[in-house]
Amino acid sequence: MRKIAVTGAFRSGKSTLCQILKELGADVADADSIGHKLLKEQDREAVIELLGPDIVTGDQIDRHKVAEIVFNNPKKLKALEQILHPHIIEHIKQASAHSNLFVAEVPLLFEAGWESWFDTTVCVTRDQSITHPEYAKRMANQFPQNIKAGKSDIVIKNDGSLEQLQTKAIQLYKEINPHV
């Protein structure tokens, strides 16, 4: 079994790369999606206790309210990560258990210290002139992409078209898949 982690900055193309790898045959998990599921289930009450009942809209935790709080309060962000991260990595480990080629999209791979669990780390990089309103807030709580790239085993520059990224994904798949 091979365990691959894909990381990178906000809006770098991590999800697109992982989707292509999934289409090629890899089993893929997404740390953010696991975290969203935990907010609905296992960690719901602990997160409400940490951030207050105002984060609940209807019957659901409003992730936008959570983001507004934690990306403006580093202590709350750290406390939220302490609740979610142990459960996220446990879900990733369980998801990988029966896979020949497992890929996990983990935006905070190095920040969480999980890189040693994976056989190979891949960083997707992209031109940093992103004007998305959430970019600065999210990146303030992550390593810069050049640091992530420097810590990664493989760097994929997402600086072209979707077709170019697909070509790079196919090359990566051949490189990381022992059965191709």
DRENDREN-281748 format. One record per residue (C-alpha): residue number from 1; residue in three letters; z, x, y. Coordinates in steps of 0.5 Angstrom, whole numbers. Layout:
<rs>
 resi resn    up  east north
  NUM  ala     Z     X     Y
...
</rs>
This chain:
<rs>
 resi resn    up  east north
    1  met     0     0     0
    2  arg    -2     2     7
    3  lys     2     0    13
    4  ile    -1     0    20
    5  ala     2    -1    27
    6  val    -3    -3    32
    7  thr     0    -2    39
    8  gly    -2    -1    47
    9  ala    -1    -4    54
   10  phe    -1   -11    56
   11  arg    -8   -14    55
   12  ser   -11    -8    52
   13  gly   -15   -11    46
   14  lys    -9   -10    41
   15  ser   -10   -18    38
   16  thr   -18   -17    38
   17  leu   -17   -11    34
   18  cys   -12   -14    29
   19  gln   -17   -20    29
   20  ile   -23   -16    27
   21  leu   -19   -12    22
   22  lys   -16   -19    19
   23  glu   -24   -21    18
   24  leu   -25   -15    15
   25  gly   -20   -16     9
   26  ala   -13   -13    12
   27  asp    -7   -17    12
   28  val    -4   -18    19
   29  ala     2   -20    22
   30  asp     4   -20    30
   31  ala    11   -19    32
   32  asp    10   -23    38
   33  ser     8   -29    34
   34  ile    14   -28    30
   35  gly    18   -27    36
   36  his    16   -34    38
   37  lys    17   -37    31
   38  leu    24   -34    32
   39  leu    25   -38    38
   40  lys    24   -44    35
   41  glu    28   -43    29
   42  gln    33   -37    27
   43  asp    35   -35    34
   44  arg    34   -41    38
   45  glu    42   -42    39
   46  ala    43   -35    40
   47  val    38   -34    46
   48  ile    40   -41    49
   49  glu    47   -38    49
   50  leu    44   -32    52
   51  leu    40   -35    57
   52  gly    43   -41    59
   53  pro    41   -49    57
   54  asp    36   -49    63
   55  ile    31   -45    58
   56  val    30   -51    54
   57  thr    24   -56    56
   58  gly    24   -62    52
   59  asp    26   -60    45
   60  gln    23   -53    46
   61  ile    25   -46    49
   62  asp    20   -45    55
   63  arg    18   -38    54
   64  his    15   -38    61
   65  lys    22   -39    63
   66  val    25   -34    58
   67  ala    20   -29    61
   68  glu    22   -30    68
   69  ile    29   -29    67
   70  val    28   -23    62
   71  phe    23   -19    66
   72  asn    27   -20    72
   73  asn    33   -18    69
   74  pro    33   -11    65
   75  lys    40   -13    62
   76  lys    38   -20    59
   77  leu    32   -17    56
   78  lys    36   -12    52
   79  ala    40   -17    50
   80  leu    34   -21    48
   81  glu    31   -15    44
   82  gln    38   -14    41
   83  ile    38   -21    38
   84  leu    30   -22    36
   85  his    28   -15    34
   86  pro    32   -14    28
   87  his    29   -21    25
   88  ile    22   -19    27
   89  ile    22   -12    23
   90  glu    25   -16    17
   91  his    19   -21    18
   92  ile    14   -16    18
   93  lys    17   -12    12
   94  gln    17   -18     8
   95  ala    10   -20    10
   96  ser     8   -13     8
   97  ala    11   -13     1
   98  his     5   -16    -3
   99  ser    -1   -13     1
  100  asn    -5    -7     0
  101  leu    -7    -6     7
  102  phe    -2    -9    12
  103  val    -3    -9    20
  104  ala     2   -11    24
  105  glu     1   -12    32
  106  val     7    -9    35
  107  pro     7    -8    43
  108  leu    14    -5    43
  109  leu    13    -1    37
  110  phe    15     6    40
  111  glu    20     3    45
  112  ala    24    -1    39
  113  gly    23     6    35
  114  trp    20     3    29
  115  glu    14     8    28
  116  ser    17    11    22
  117  trp    17     5    18
  118  phe     9     5    18
  119  asp     4    10    15
  120  thr    -1    10    21
  121  thr     0     8    28
  122  val    -6     6    33
  123  cys    -6     5    40
  124  val   -11     1    44
  125  thr   -12     3    51
  126  arg   -16     0    56
  127  asp   -18     2    64
  128  gln   -11     0    67
  129  ser   -14    -4    73
  130  ile   -12   -10    71
  131  thr   -10   -15    76
  132  his    -7   -20    71
  133  pro     0   -23    75
  134  glu     4   -21    69
  135  tyr     2   -14    68
  136  ala     6   -11    72
  137  lys    12   -14    70
  138  arg    11   -13    63
  139  met     9    -6    64
  140  ala    15    -4    67
  141  asn    19    -5    61
  142  gln    14    -2    56
  143  phe    12     6    56
  144  pro     6     7    60
  145  gln    -1     7    55
  146  asn    -2    15    56
  147  ile     5    15    53
  148  lys     4    10    47
  149  ala    -3    14    46
  150  gly     0    21    46
  151  lys     5    18    40
  152  ser     0    15    36
  153  asp    -4    18    30
  154  ile   -10    14    32
  155  val   -13    12    39
  156  ile   -18     7    40
  157  lys   -21     6    47
  158  asn   -23    -1    49
  159  asp   -27     1    55
  160  gly   -34    -3    53
  161  ser   -36    -9    50
  162  leu   -34   -13    44
  163  glu   -39   -11    40
  164  gln   -37    -4    41
  165  leu   -30    -5    39
  166  gln   -32    -9    33
  167  thr   -36    -2    31
  168  lys   -29     2    32
  169  ala   -25    -3    28
  170  ile   -30    -2    22
  171  gln   -29     5    23
  172  leu   -22     5    23
  173  tyr   -22     0    17
  174  lys   -26     5    13
  175  glu   -21    10    15
  176  ile   -14     7    14
  177  asn   -17     3     8
  178  pro   -16     7     1
  179  his   -20     2    -3
  180  val   -26     2     1
</rs>
